[in-house]
Amino acid sequence: MPKKEVPPFIQKLRQVFSYNLEICRKNKGYTHDKISEHVGISQAFYSQVERGNNLVGLPVLMKLANVLDVSANALLYEHK
């Protein structure tokens, strides 16, 4: 089965989200292990998300925002 092409807007969302997630995580001084433990996801999955290879559902997005002490918007939107 051929690999499905990811639409450009999803590629952009992954790029922005993963960048913001990494910056916020580092600002809090959290490791991949620590944040994934707080959120209740595997470290491997979290790494995939932060590298832009995966997105999270709404419940995980809200947990990430809560743990990082930011709004969901701060993770989803490009800051200029």
N, C-alpha and C positions, 0 to 999 in steps of 0.2 A: 504494500500500500504506500503510495507516495506521500511524502511529508506535506502537510497543509501549510500554505504560505500565511504568515501572520500579517494582518492588515497594518498599514503604516501608523495609524493612530494608536494601535495596541503596542507597536514597537516603541513609539514615542513615550507612551505611558509607562512602559517598563523601564525605559531609560531614565526618565524623570524620577519615578518612584524609587528606583534602586539607588540613584545618586542621593536623593534626599534622605533615604533610610540610612545609608552609610554615614552621611554627615551627622545626622541626629544621634546615631548610635555612638559614634566616636566622641561627640560633644558630651555625652553622658558618661563616657569612659567604660562602656560595656563591650564585652567580647561577644562573638557569635554565640558561644555557649551560654553566656549569662542571659542574653536577650531571648534566645530561643526557649530557655528554661522558664523565664518569666511569662512568656506568651503561651507556652504549652505546645510548641511545635518542635520538630527535630532540628538539630543543628544543620544537617545536610539540606533540609528543605529551606531553612532560613538562608543558607549560603546561596542556594539557587535563586532565591528572591533578590538578594542583595546584588547578585551578579546580573540581574535582569533577565534571567532565564525562565522565571515563573512569576505569577501574580498571586496575591492572596485574596480570599473572600472577605466580605464585609466584617464578619466577627473578628477575624485575625487582624484586619486593618485597624479596627477600633482598639483591640488589645495592644497593638504596637504603638499606636498614638498615645494611649494611656501610659504605658510603660516608659515611653520616651518623653512624656510630658509636653506633647505638642498636639495640635489639631490634626484631624485626618487631612484637611486641606493642605496643611504644611507638608505632608508627605506626597500628596498627589499632584500639586501644581508647581509649575516651573517658576522659580524666583529669579527676577531679573534685577 
